[in-house]
Amino acid sequence: MLLCVGLGNPGQQYLMTRHNIGFMAVDAVANSYDFPSFKKKFQSDYSERKIGDVAVGLLKPQTFMNLSGSSVQSAMAFYKLKPEQIIVIHDDLDLVPGQVKVKLAGGAGGHNGLKSIDQSISNNYWRLRLGIGHPGDRHLVTSYVLSAFPSTDHEWLIILLQKIAQEFTHLTSEKPDVWVKRLTL
């Protein structure tokens, strides 16, 4: 089984914010592969289906970003998963908008959602890092990540989310570090 976790914050006011790009990516995958409707499970919105021969769970924690780890830990324990069977999709301030990188393990880089997951399950899971750019001043970070993408970013954002959805089927048969090369814009 592969557990794909999109990070974000619940609620309409956060729907199209930079911090919710992980939710957006998971929704794009769910729509492309005709996943069943999300249900409340593991303190999250959760859906599951097989893609090829692999069961894939899509998880959108509803605990708010800073407490995402409890949701991931619940799903991981229920399915008896190892951290390496989890891929977390999240926003990354250190990457230019639209840039994609993947890594296994590592630090949280100041990302509170990752810090929470690290504390709950260890840091030995896959991370799909989606670039959102940086506001240029660390004092502006909170308002920046919680603000909506400007219309000038919609073109690359739509293309990126479509590519993630189109190429997701390969993630079930390849390691994420190989798969991510397909996502270069």
C-alpha positions as CSV (number, residue, x, y, z in Angstrom):
1,M,0.0,0.0,0.0
2,L,1.0,3.6,-0.7
3,L,-0.3,6.4,1.5
4,C,-0.3,9.7,-0.2
5,V,-0.7,12.6,2.2
6,G,-1.5,16.1,0.9
7,L,-0.8,18.9,3.5
8,G,-3.1,21.9,3.9
9,N,-5.6,23.5,6.2
10,P,-9.3,22.7,6.4
11,G,-11.9,25.3,5.6
12,Q,-13.1,27.5,2.7
13,Q,-10.9,30.4,3.7
14,Y,-7.7,28.3,3.0
15,L,-9.0,26.5,-0.1
16,M,-6.8,28.2,-2.7
17,T,-3.9,29.3,-0.5
18,R,-0.2,28.5,-1.2
19,H,-0.1,26.3,2.0
20,N,-2.9,24.1,0.6
21,I,-1.1,23.0,-2.6
22,G,-0.8,19.5,-1.1
23,F,-4.5,19.3,-0.8
24,M,-4.9,20.5,-4.4
25,A,-2.5,17.8,-5.6
26,V,-4.3,15.0,-3.8
27,D,-7.6,16.3,-5.2
28,A,-6.2,16.3,-8.7
29,V,-5.1,12.7,-8.3
30,A,-8.5,11.7,-6.8
31,N,-10.4,13.3,-9.8
32,S,-8.1,11.8,-12.4
33,Y,-8.3,8.3,-11.1
34,D,-12.0,8.4,-10.1
35,F,-11.3,7.8,-6.4
36,P,-14.5,7.3,-4.3
37,S,-15.7,10.4,-2.4
38,F,-13.6,11.4,0.6
39,K,-14.8,10.1,3.9
40,K,-14.0,11.2,7.5
41,K,-11.4,8.8,8.8
42,F,-8.1,9.2,10.7
43,Q,-8.9,12.8,11.6
44,S,-8.8,13.5,7.9
45,D,-10.6,13.3,4.6
46,Y,-9.6,9.9,3.2
47,S,-10.2,7.9,0.0
48,E,-8.8,4.7,-1.2
49,R,-8.7,2.6,-4.4
50,K,-6.3,0.4,-6.4
51,I,-4.2,1.8,-9.1
52,G,-2.8,-1.1,-11.0
53,D,-2.0,-3.7,-8.4
54,V,-1.3,-1.2,-5.6
55,A,-3.8,0.0,-3.0
56,V,-3.4,3.8,-2.7
57,G,-4.8,5.8,0.2
58,L,-5.3,9.6,-0.2
59,L,-5.2,11.5,3.0
60,K,-5.9,15.2,3.7
61,P,-5.5,15.8,7.4
62,Q,-8.2,18.0,8.9
63,T,-6.3,18.8,12.0
64,F,-4.7,22.0,10.6
65,M,-1.2,22.0,9.3
66,N,0.6,22.1,12.6
67,L,-1.0,18.9,13.9
68,S,-0.9,16.8,10.7
69,G,1.2,14.1,12.3
70,S,-1.6,12.7,14.4
71,S,-3.7,12.0,11.3
72,V,-0.8,10.4,9.4
73,Q,0.2,8.3,12.5
74,S,-3.4,7.0,12.8
75,A,-3.5,5.9,9.2
76,M,0.0,4.4,9.3
77,A,-0.9,2.4,12.5
78,F,-4.2,1.2,11.0
79,Y,-2.6,-0.1,7.8
80,K,0.6,-1.2,9.5
81,L,2.7,0.9,7.1
82,K,6.4,1.7,7.2
83,P,7.3,5.4,6.8
84,E,8.8,4.6,3.4
85,Q,5.3,3.7,2.2
86,I,4.2,7.3,2.8
87,I,4.6,10.2,0.5
88,V,3.8,13.7,1.8
89,I,3.0,16.4,-0.8
90,H,3.6,19.9,0.6
91,D,4.4,23.5,-0.2
92,D,8.1,24.5,-0.2
93,L,9.2,28.1,0.3
94,D,12.8,27.4,-0.8
95,L,11.8,26.3,-4.3
96,V,10.8,28.7,-7.1
97,P,7.1,28.6,-8.0
98,G,6.3,25.4,-9.9
99,Q,9.6,23.7,-9.2
100,V,9.3,20.1,-7.9
101,K,11.8,18.0,-5.9
102,V,11.5,14.8,-4.0
103,K,13.5,13.3,-1.2
104,L,13.4,10.5,1.3
105,A,13.9,11.6,4.9
106,G,15.6,14.8,5.9
107,G,14.7,17.9,8.0
108,A,11.5,19.8,8.1
109,G,13.1,23.0,6.8
110,G,10.9,25.1,9.1
111,H,7.6,23.5,7.8
112,N,5.3,23.0,10.7
113,G,3.3,20.2,9.0
114,L,6.5,18.2,8.4
115,K,7.7,18.9,12.0
116,S,4.4,17.4,13.3
117,I,4.8,14.3,11.0
118,D,8.4,13.9,12.0
119,Q,7.5,13.9,15.7
120,S,4.7,11.4,15.1
121,I,6.2,8.8,12.8
122,S,9.9,9.7,12.3
123,N,11.3,11.6,9.3
124,N,11.9,8.5,7.1
125,Y,9.1,9.1,4.6
126,W,9.0,10.5,1.0
127,R,8.4,14.2,0.5
128,L,7.2,15.7,-2.8
129,R,8.2,19.3,-2.4
130,L,6.2,21.8,-4.5
131,G,7.7,25.2,-4.9
132,I,5.7,28.2,-4.0
133,G,8.5,30.8,-3.8
134,H,9.5,33.0,-0.9
135,P,8.2,36.4,0.0
136,G,11.7,37.7,0.6
137,D,11.3,38.5,4.3
138,R,10.9,35.8,6.9
139,H,8.5,38.1,8.8
140,L,6.1,37.8,5.8
141,V,6.1,34.0,5.6
142,T,2.9,33.3,7.5
143,S,0.8,35.8,5.6
144,Y,2.4,34.7,2.3
145,V,1.6,30.9,2.7
146,L,-1.9,31.7,4.0
147,S,-2.7,33.9,1.1
148,A,-4.3,32.8,-2.2
149,F,-2.1,32.2,-5.3
150,P,-2.2,35.3,-7.4
151,S,-3.8,34.9,-10.8
152,T,-0.4,35.2,-12.5
153,D,0.5,31.8,-10.8
154,H,-2.6,30.0,-12.0
155,E,-1.2,28.9,-15.3
156,W,1.8,27.0,-13.9
157,L,-0.2,25.8,-10.9
158,I,-2.9,24.2,-13.2
159,I,-0.2,22.6,-15.4
160,L,1.7,21.2,-12.4
161,L,-1.4,19.7,-10.8
162,Q,-2.4,18.1,-14.1
163,K,1.1,16.6,-14.5
164,I,1.1,15.2,-11.0
165,A,-2.3,13.6,-11.7
166,Q,-1.3,12.3,-15.1
167,E,2.0,10.8,-13.9
168,F,0.7,9.4,-10.5
169,T,0.1,5.9,-11.9
170,H,3.9,5.6,-12.3
171,L,4.4,6.3,-8.6
172,T,2.9,2.9,-7.8
173,S,5.5,1.2,-9.9
174,E,8.6,3.4,-9.5
175,K,10.4,5.0,-6.6
176,P,9.4,8.6,-6.1
177,D,12.9,9.9,-6.9
178,V,12.6,8.4,-10.4
179,W,8.9,9.4,-10.8
180,V,9.5,13.1,-10.0
181,K,11.7,13.5,-13.1
182,R,8.4,13.2,-15.1
183,L,7.1,16.3,-13.4
184,T,9.5,18.9,-14.7
185,L,7.6,21.8,-16.1
